[in-house]
Amino acid sequence: MKRVKNEVYMIIAALICALVFIYSAPYLGGAGGKLGTIAFGSVISVFGLYQCLKFISERKFFNREAKI
């Protein structure tokens, strides 16, 4: 299963990763594996956000049909 659907989601994940990396640098200086861990968290958070938005949009669609 692909976690990142297209380039737009990858750009969003990269921006999240860059921001978290920059802000965590003073606190986690020299910690090994920091960048990979942050990148993993960024991709998983974008995937989770995509799944939540997909679920919400499907629920709204079904609720509209039920009211008609």
Secondary structure, 3 states (H helix, E strand, C coil): CCCCCCHHHHHHHHHHHHHHHHHHCCCCCCCCCHHHHHHHHHHHHHHHHHHHHHHHHHHHHHHHHHHC
